[in-house]
Amino acid sequence: MLEKKAQEIAVLDLRHVKNAIADYFVICSGGSDTQVDAIADSVEDEVYKAAKQDVWHKEGKENKEWILLDYSDVVAHVFKKDRRKFYALEELWGDAKITYLASE
């Protein structure tokens, strides 16, 4: 995500949240459709290189406003900036421990 200049990268640790659907959410924002698409492609490439794991489920690639990449235990959410504010996943999972990564 950092490689493609993703903004506001947050890692939500959901392991101690009751009824959580994954262990971690990794959330970031992009400034344009093109950047959102590039970030999502980069996540898929880097996860495959590092872990030899393909994405289990993918959504949103067509509209490029919110691309979800589900790796079962980890779910990556790549948002266009305004969509991220609208859905506010960090607030929805308020019991999660959130770590923000500094941009380069």
N, C-alpha and C positions, 0 to 999 in steps of 0.2 A: 504494500500500500504506500509506504514511504517512497519507494522507487518511482512511483507515478504521481508523486506530490499530493497524495490524499491529505485531506485536512481533518482536524478534530478526531483523531483515531482514538477510540475508546475500547477497552477490553472489559467486558462484564463477566465476572466470575459467578456463575449460577449454580455451582456445585452444592451450595448450602441453602438454596432457595427451593422451598417445597413445590413440587409439581413442575419444575423447570423442564423444558423440552430438550435442553442441551446442557453441556457443562460450561461452555463459553459462548458468548456472542462477541464478535469483533465488528465494530461499527465505524464507518468513516464517511466523509463527504467529498464530493467532487463538484467542481464549478460548472461543468457543462456535460452534455450528453456524451460527447467524445471522451472526456476524462473519466466519467463513470464507467463507460465501456472498457476503457484501457485499464483501469484499476481492477475491474472484475477479471479481465483476461490475465492480468499479471498475477492475481491471487491464484487462479487455477494453475498457471504455469509453475509458479514457485512452490505450491503445495505438492504438485506432481514431482518436481525435481527433488524436493527435500524428503518426501514421505512415500513417493510412488503411489499416491492415492488420488483417484479421480473423484470429482464432485458427485455426490449421491443424488442430489436434486438441485435444480437450478430454475429460478423464476425471474422474470422482469427484463430479460435480455432485449426484448423487442422495444419496450418503451423507454428504457434507459433512465428511469427516474428512481427506481429502487431495485437493485439487482441482489437477489438472495442466493448465496452459495452454501448449500447444506452438506457438511461433511460428517453428519451424525452427531458427534460429540462437540463439534465446533461449527457455528453458523456465522458466516461473514455476511454483513449487510453493507452494501455500497449505495449510498444515497446521493441524489442531487440535493444540494444544500436546503432548498425550501421544503422538499419532501421530508427530510430528516426532522426538521422542526415540527412539521405537521404530525408525524407519527410518534415522535418523542419516545423512542424505545427505552432510553435511559430512565425515564420517569415511570414507564410501564413496569419495568423490572427494578423498582426502587430498593428492594432488599438485596440486590446484587452488590458485590464489592466492585467498584469501578476504578480502573486505572487508565489514565490518559497518557498517550505517548506523545512526546514532543516532536514536532515537525522538524525536518532538517533545515 
